[in-house]
Amino acid sequence: MNASISGAAPSVLAPAGVEAGLLGELGWVLISGAAAIFALMAGLLAWAVRRGGKPPPHTAWWVLGGGLAFPVLTLSALLAYTALRTAELQQPGTQAPLVVSVTGRMWWWEVRYRTDDGQEVRLANELRLPLGRPAQIALQADEVIHSLWVPALGGKVDLIPGRVNHLRITPTQPGLHRGQCAEFCGLQHAKMALHVQAMPAGDFKSWLRQQAQPAASRAASAELLARGRQAFLRQGCASCHSVRGVADGARLGPDLTHVASRHALGAGVLPNGPGALRRWLVEVQALKPGARMPGYAHLDATTLDALGAWLEQLR
């Protein structure tokens, strides 16, 4: 599953959610209206050229009707339609929304959920949502302005330091969709993706329950995992990253408790397949120049293998 991060093409022409469908409808209505007006104007231009230098008949009618009444009525109708339809994006639904917090950082996304028992779950660069249930996403920025846009699921909303904006998404089709920072935010703006996976409600509940659990060792050499865990602590990784049950409290970098279950590393830079975490440790500044994480190419191969193996079993 983690070997591919292609997902669905990020296109407004393939809506996979209620809000994206409404915005797509608006787009097609406005495009169709503009095309019809353009065709009308082109026809009038051709007619005028064919007439040559003859004066137009009923001059006052053309000025008042074509130059005043037609644009006022047409644009007013399109404006009223757009205002009424977009207002629906703000209307509360009958179903209680899932509340999620997304914070834009340099250059990655922090995602926070709360379980039914009030426990906070922190993830990075990946947002999972249940099908058919509206999600109310609170958007904020940590340092500079960002903007989140998931074309297949909703509109673009800015993230501004010191302010909380909101975005509502109601997925209707299962699948993996790519979101992107759409506001220039610095060196790695282009490499700041947020993958959004829409999944059945039952699968989502199971996934969130699993994400709330502390880190647990999986199938691998106990000695190798012990060396990897020790390396994580000795190399100062816990100063920036939390791994619940091992090192809690750090907030500078992404929470790594279940890092191996994510689709990608580095906000979409590297597919999270076998060996990807070890490569990230060594080549982080080559893969994402300016990332606020040092490279660990200076470590010996044995330590790197152990640290990579330990991180890869954090699912």
Secondary structure, DSSP 4 states (H G I P E B T S, - for coil): -TT----B---TTS--BHHHHHHHHHHHHHHHHHHHHHHHHHHHHHHHHHHTTPPPSSHHHIIIIIIIIHHHHHHHHHHHHHHHHHHGGGS--SSPPEEEEEEEETTEEEEEEE-TTS-EEEEESEEEEETTS-EEEEEEESSS-EEEE-TTT---EEE-BT--EEEEE-B-S-EEEEEEE-S--STTGGG-EEEEEEE-HHHHHHHHHHHTSPP---SS-HHHHHHHHHHHHHTTGGGT--BTTTB----SS---TTGGGSSEETTTTEE--TTHHHHHHHHHHHHSTT-SS---TTS-HHHHHHHHHHHHT--
